Amino acid sequence: MSEIVKEAWRKYLIQLQAHPLRTKAVTAGVLAGFSDGVAQKISGIQKIQLRRLLLIMLYGFAYGGPFGHFLHKLIDAIFGRRKDNKTVLKKVILEQLTSSPWNNFVFMMYYGLVVEGRPWSLVTSKVRRDYPSIQLTAWRFWPIVGWVNYQYMPLQFRVLFHSFVASCWGIYLNLRARSLVIKQA
Protein backbone atom coordinates (compact mmCIF):
# COMPACT_ATOMS: atom_id res chain seq x y z
CA MET A 1 0.00 0.00 0.00
CA SER A 2 2.78 2.45 0.82
CA GLU A 3 4.16 2.05 -2.72
CA ILE A 4 0.81 3.18 -4.12
CA VAL A 5 0.82 6.23 -1.84
CA LYS A 6 4.44 7.05 -2.74
CA GLU A 7 3.65 6.79 -6.45
CA ALA A 8 0.51 8.94 -6.11
CA TRP A 9 2.52 11.56 -4.19
CA ARG A 10 5.27 11.49 -6.83
CA LYS A 11 2.69 12.04 -9.60
CA TYR A 12 1.04 14.80 -7.57
CA LEU A 13 4.40 16.59 -7.21
CA ILE A 14 5.00 16.30 -10.96
CA GLN A 15 1.60 17.88 -11.64
CA LEU A 16 2.25 20.56 -9.02
CA GLN A 17 5.54 21.43 -10.72
CA ALA A 18 4.17 21.33 -14.28
CA HIS A 19 0.74 22.88 -13.65
CA PRO A 20 0.75 24.63 -10.25
CA LEU A 21 -2.46 26.66 -10.60
CA ARG A 22 -4.52 23.79 -12.00
CA THR A 23 -3.18 21.33 -9.41
CA LYS A 24 -3.89 23.69 -6.52
CA ALA A 25 -7.40 24.39 -7.84
CA VAL A 26 -8.20 20.68 -8.16
CA THR A 27 -6.69 19.98 -4.74
CA ALA A 28 -8.73 22.74 -3.08
CA GLY A 29 -11.88 21.52 -4.81
CA VAL A 30 -11.38 17.89 -3.80
CA LEU A 31 -10.59 18.77 -0.19
CA ALA A 32 -13.58 21.13 0.00
CA GLY A 33 -15.82 18.37 -1.34
CA PHE A 34 -14.38 15.83 1.09
CA SER A 35 -14.93 18.22 3.98
CA ASP A 36 -18.51 18.89 2.96
CA GLY A 37 -19.26 15.19 2.53
CA VAL A 38 -17.92 14.41 6.02
CA ALA A 39 -19.74 17.45 7.44
CA GLN A 40 -23.02 16.30 5.90
CA LYS A 41 -22.65 12.85 7.42
CA ILE A 42 -21.70 14.27 10.83
CA SER A 43 -24.72 16.58 10.79
CA GLY A 44 -26.99 13.57 10.38
CA ILE A 45 -27.88 13.86 6.71
CA GLN A 46 -28.71 10.32 5.58
CA LYS A 47 -28.21 10.81 1.84
CA ILE A 48 -25.39 13.08 0.68
CA GLN A 49 -26.73 16.26 -0.94
CA LEU A 50 -24.80 15.96 -4.18
CA ARG A 51 -25.71 19.43 -5.46
CA ARG A 52 -24.39 21.06 -2.28
CA LEU A 53 -21.22 18.95 -2.36
CA LEU A 54 -20.54 19.81 -6.01
CA LEU A 55 -21.15 23.52 -5.41
CA ILE A 56 -18.70 23.47 -2.48
CA MET A 57 -16.20 21.66 -4.70
CA LEU A 58 -16.75 24.33 -7.36
CA TYR A 59 -16.01 27.04 -4.79
CA GLY A 60 -12.73 25.35 -3.83
CA PHE A 61 -11.79 24.75 -7.46
CA ALA A 62 -12.80 28.10 -8.96
CA TYR A 63 -12.04 30.39 -6.03
CA GLY A 64 -10.21 28.83 -3.07
CA GLY A 65 -7.32 27.20 -4.91
CA PRO A 66 -6.65 30.02 -7.40
CA PHE A 67 -7.04 32.74 -4.75
CA GLY A 68 -4.56 30.96 -2.47
CA HIS A 69 -2.14 30.39 -5.34
CA PHE A 70 -1.98 34.08 -6.25
CA LEU A 71 -2.18 35.32 -2.64
CA HIS A 72 0.91 33.38 -1.57
CA LYS A 73 2.83 34.42 -4.67
CA LEU A 74 1.91 38.06 -3.97
CA ILE A 75 2.85 37.88 -0.30
CA ASP A 76 6.22 36.35 -1.18
CA ALA A 77 6.71 39.04 -3.83
CA ILE A 78 6.06 41.73 -1.20
CA PHE A 79 8.11 40.24 1.65
CA GLY A 80 10.40 37.80 -0.10
CA ARG A 81 10.79 34.20 0.95
CA ARG A 82 12.48 35.04 4.24
CA LYS A 83 11.31 33.01 7.22
CA ASP A 84 12.60 35.07 10.11
CA ASN A 85 10.01 35.74 12.82
CA LYS A 86 9.54 39.41 11.94
CA THR A 87 8.85 38.69 8.27
CA VAL A 88 6.54 35.76 9.02
CA LEU A 89 4.62 37.97 11.47
CA LYS A 90 4.19 40.64 8.77
CA LYS A 91 2.92 38.00 6.31
CA VAL A 92 0.42 36.65 8.84
CA ILE A 93 -0.81 40.13 9.79
CA LEU A 94 -1.25 41.13 6.14
CA GLU A 95 -3.13 37.91 5.38
CA GLN A 96 -5.37 38.23 8.45
CA LEU A 97 -6.24 41.87 7.79
CA THR A 98 -6.94 41.45 4.07
CA SER A 99 -7.68 37.98 2.73
CA SER A 100 -9.22 36.52 5.89
CA PRO A 101 -12.07 39.05 6.12
CA TRP A 102 -12.53 38.98 2.35
CA ASN A 103 -12.60 35.16 2.12
CA ASN A 104 -15.10 34.83 4.95
CA PHE A 105 -17.35 37.43 3.34
CA VAL A 106 -17.13 35.82 -0.11
CA PHE A 107 -17.82 32.34 1.29
CA MET A 108 -20.83 33.49 3.30
CA MET A 109 -22.29 35.23 0.25
CA TYR A 110 -21.57 32.27 -2.04
CA TYR A 111 -23.01 29.76 0.41
CA GLY A 112 -26.17 31.77 0.96
CA LEU A 113 -26.83 32.81 -2.63
CA VAL A 114 -25.52 29.82 -4.61
CA VAL A 115 -25.48 26.78 -2.32
CA GLU A 116 -28.65 27.53 -0.36
CA GLY A 117 -30.31 29.57 -3.12
CA ARG A 118 -31.59 32.20 -0.71
CA PRO A 119 -32.64 35.70 -1.82
CA TRP A 120 -30.14 38.57 -1.71
CA SER A 121 -31.92 40.35 1.16
CA LEU A 122 -31.88 37.27 3.42
CA VAL A 123 -28.24 36.53 2.67
CA THR A 124 -27.08 40.09 3.29
CA SER A 125 -29.08 40.17 6.52
CA LYS A 126 -27.46 36.93 7.69
CA VAL A 127 -24.01 38.18 6.73
CA ARG A 128 -24.57 41.44 8.65
CA ARG A 129 -25.70 39.46 11.69
CA ASP A 130 -23.17 36.58 11.67
CA TYR A 131 -20.07 37.98 9.96
CA PRO A 132 -18.52 39.75 12.98
CA SER A 133 -18.56 36.65 15.20
CA ILE A 134 -17.35 34.42 12.36
CA GLN A 135 -14.45 36.76 11.64
CA LEU A 136 -13.51 37.05 15.31
CA THR A 137 -13.53 33.26 15.61
CA ALA A 138 -11.37 33.01 12.49
CA TRP A 139 -8.86 35.42 14.02
CA ARG A 140 -8.49 33.10 17.01
CA PHE A 141 -7.54 30.11 14.87
CA TRP A 142 -6.20 31.04 11.44
CA PRO A 143 -3.20 33.18 12.49
CA ILE A 144 -1.63 30.02 13.94
CA VAL A 145 -2.24 28.20 10.66
CA GLY A 146 -0.79 31.17 8.79
CA TRP A 147 2.31 31.16 10.98
CA VAL A 148 2.93 27.46 10.37
CA ASN A 149 2.24 27.94 6.66
CA TYR A 150 4.68 30.81 6.19
CA GLN A 151 7.30 29.48 8.58
CA TYR A 152 7.49 25.85 7.51
CA MET A 153 5.71 25.27 4.18
CA PRO A 154 7.42 25.81 0.86
CA LEU A 155 5.43 28.10 -1.45
CA GLN A 156 4.17 25.25 -3.63
CA PHE A 157 2.59 23.43 -0.62
CA ARG A 158 0.88 26.38 1.07
CA VAL A 159 -2.46 26.00 -0.72
CA LEU A 160 -2.44 22.25 -0.05
CA PHE A 161 -1.73 22.82 3.65
CA HIS A 162 -4.31 25.61 3.94
CA SER A 163 -6.95 23.57 2.09
CA PHE A 164 -6.31 20.55 4.31
CA VAL A 165 -6.64 22.60 7.49
CA ALA A 166 -9.72 24.33 6.06
CA SER A 167 -11.34 20.94 5.46
CA CYS A 168 -10.66 19.94 9.09
CA TRP A 169 -11.92 23.34 10.25
CA GLY A 170 -15.14 22.88 8.29
CA ILE A 171 -15.72 19.48 9.89
CA TYR A 172 -15.04 20.96 13.34
CA LEU A 173 -17.50 23.81 12.76
CA ASN A 174 -20.15 21.32 11.69
CA LEU A 175 -19.57 19.22 14.81
CA ARG A 176 -19.79 22.35 16.94
CA ALA A 177 -22.99 23.50 15.27
CA ARG A 178 -24.51 20.05 15.69
CA SER A 179 -23.62 19.91 19.40
CA LEU A 180 -25.23 23.35 19.91
CA VAL A 181 -28.43 22.10 18.24
CA ILE A 182 -28.45 18.97 20.43
CA LYS A 183 -27.95 21.05 23.60
CA GLN A 184 -30.85 23.32 22.65
CA ALA A 185 -33.20 20.34 22.02
KANOR-V606617 format. One record per residue. SS is DSSP state (alpha for helix, beta for strand, coil for the rest). PHI is phi in whole degrees, 0 to 359 (999 if undefined). OMEGA is omega as a letter, one per 20 degrees, with the letter a starting at -180 (NA if undefined). Layout:
<<SS PHI OMEGA> <SS PHI OMEGA>>
This chain:
<<coil 999 a> <alpha 295 r> <alpha 293 r> <alpha 294 r> <alpha 295 r> <alpha 299 a> <alpha 292 r> <alpha 298 r> <alpha 297 r> <alpha 300 r> <alpha 293 r> <alpha 298 a> <alpha 297 r> <alpha 297 r> <alpha 296 r> <alpha 298 r> <alpha 288 a> <alpha 282 a> <coil 222 a> <alpha 299 a> <alpha 295 a> <alpha 299 a> <alpha 295 r> <alpha 291 r> <alpha 295 r> <alpha 296 r> <alpha 300 r> <alpha 297 r> <alpha 295 r> <alpha 296 a> <alpha 293 r> <alpha 296 r> <alpha 295 r> <alpha 301 r> <alpha 300 a> <alpha 293 r> <alpha 299 r> <alpha 296 a> <alpha 299 r> <alpha 298 a> <alpha 295 r> <alpha 298 a> <coil 283 r> <coil 97 r> <coil 290 a> <coil 286 a> <coil 247 a> <coil 306 r> <coil 278 a> <alpha 299 r> <alpha 301 r> <alpha 300 a> <alpha 300 a> <alpha 293 r> <alpha 291 r> <alpha 291 r> <alpha 299 r> <alpha 300 r> <alpha 300 r> <alpha 298 a> <alpha 289 a> <alpha 275 a> <alpha 240 a> <alpha 302 a> <alpha 296 r> <alpha 298 r> <alpha 300 r> <alpha 298 r> <alpha 304 a> <alpha 285 r> <alpha 300 a> <alpha 291 r> <alpha 295 r> <alpha 295 a> <alpha 297 r> <alpha 292 r> <alpha 292 a> <alpha 287 a> <alpha 254 a> <coil 78 a> <coil 263 r> <coil 297 a> <coil 236 r> <coil 291 a> <alpha 303 a> <alpha 295 r> <alpha 292 r> <alpha 298 r> <alpha 299 r> <alpha 298 r> <alpha 298 a> <alpha 296 a> <alpha 298 r> <alpha 300 r> <alpha 298 a> <alpha 287 r> <alpha 269 a> <coil 242 a> <alpha 287 r> <alpha 297 r> <alpha 298 a> <alpha 297 a> <alpha 298 r> <alpha 296 r> <alpha 297 a> <alpha 299 a> <alpha 296 r> <alpha 299 r> <alpha 293 r> <alpha 299 a> <alpha 297 a> <alpha 292 a> <alpha 282 a> <alpha 268 a> <alpha 290 a> <coil 274 r> <coil 68 a> <coil 276 r> <coil 292 a> <alpha 310 a> <alpha 296 r> <alpha 291 a> <alpha 294 a> <alpha 295 r> <alpha 295 r> <alpha 295 r> <alpha 297 r> <alpha 302 a> <alpha 285 a> <alpha 263 a> <alpha 304 a> <alpha 302 a> <alpha 289 r> <alpha 295 a> <alpha 293 r> <alpha 297 r> <alpha 296 r> <alpha 301 a> <alpha 290 r> <alpha 275 a> <alpha 249 a> <alpha 291 r> <alpha 299 r> <alpha 294 r> <alpha 298 r> <alpha 300 r> <alpha 299 r> <alpha 300 a> <alpha 299 a> <alpha 283 a> <alpha 280 a> <alpha 242 a> <coil 268 r> <coil 295 a> <alpha 310 a> <alpha 291 a> <alpha 256 a> <alpha 295 r> <alpha 293 r> <alpha 301 a> <alpha 298 a> <alpha 298 a> <alpha 295 r> <alpha 295 r> <alpha 296 r> <alpha 298 r> <alpha 292 r> <alpha 294 r> <alpha 299 r> <alpha 298 r> <alpha 295 r> <alpha 301 a> <alpha 298 r> <alpha 293 r> <alpha 300 a> <alpha 296 r> <alpha 297 a> <alpha 294 a> <alpha 293 r> <alpha 294 r> <alpha 295 r> <alpha 295 r> <alpha 297 a> <alpha 286 a> <coil 284 NA>>
